Each structure stands twice: as structure tokens, then as C-alpha cells.
Amino acid sequence: MNRRHFIKQLSVLTAVGVTLKTSLVNAAFKVKQFTQRYVRPPGSLAEDDFISQCIRCNQCAEICPNNCIKFFGSENGIASHGTPYISPREKACILCMKCGDVCPSGAIQPVKRELTPIIEQVNMGIARVDKQLCLSWQGKSCGVCYRACPLQDKAIIVGFMEQPEVLDACVGCGLCESSCIQIPQAIKIIPSHTLDQLRSS
């Protein structure tokens, strides 16, 4: 193999390697984006609208009595940088609805702290029970998630052995998940923005 041919082959292999590496990085980034589980504060606009309208003022977190609102750095992409989010397993939303009252941009809409407005206007996500992990579904009465829910018998009900069933009125506050005594937790919030991605894919 002469020198010119060797250099040409090396260039082709390098280009292929760079392309492959870029593809893998992009795929990994997309997976990270898709699998990172978080919810937005109650009353938030749909994800894209929320990101564009939020002015990163931090007032929602300052007024939150449960200190559950955190802010993204670069881990969720540049577009989300500085925007508020909640990790249900770490610390859930208590639906005080104060964040929407102080939001100056409308990214978080004001919602009255009453049953009907909360059910109709709050869409953080919805809880899902893993019956293989749930103690009550495995024959050991628990019911912790039901008792933690601020919307008992509207968002969640229990049956025999306190087996939980999530209803459509669940708003995704995450109190059930944060209170679950199982590790890993037997009940998780599926964020509304994840559900939207699944519907559009």
C-alpha cells in the first residue's frame, strides 16, 4: 500500500469514526433528555411554551413552603437552563398553589387552591402503580400512598388490602411517590411532558 492510498484510507476511517461517535452522543443525549424524570410546578404551561415564557426569576421557589422547586443547570439541555422543576421522589409538591400567584410571566398560571380548579387546571403528570413492587398488591396491606394524597378518592382509591388504583383526576403532585416506602418506589409520576412525547412519537 503506497503512502497516498494509506492516508486516503485513514481519512475515510477517521470520518466514519467521527460520524459514529457523533451519532452515539446524539442518541445518548436524546435518551437522557427523554428518561430524565421531573415535573414542572402546578399550573405550568405545556413544556415548550413553559420554557419560552419562563423568565428564570426564581420567585416560584422563593415562595414554595415545601422547598420542592429546584432549577436546572445544563443537565437537561440549554433550553431548560434556569427553569424550575420538581423531583417527586426527593420532595413532592403539596399543591399550595402559591407559585402561580407570584409568577410574573404567566409560565405558571394562577390556580385557586380548591378541589375543582386544581383537578381541572393542574397537569403535572399522572401516577402509575407497579403492582409487582407494591406491598398491598403483593398481599401486605400498606396504603401509605393513599393517605399521602391530597386528592383522596378523587385521584386515588384503595380496594382490598389497600391496593391503590390511580384515577384520571390525578394531577401528578408526587406526594404518593415521595411517601412510598418501597425501594425502588412502587408508584411513580409519569410527567405530562413525557406523555406528550409518547403521544407525538
Helices and strands as residue ranges (DSSP letters): H 3-35, H 47-53, H 59-63, E 70-71, G 78-80, E 84-85, H 98-102, H 115-121, E 125-129, G 136-138, H 144-148, E 156-158, G 160-162, E 164-166, H 175-179, E 187-191, H 192-200
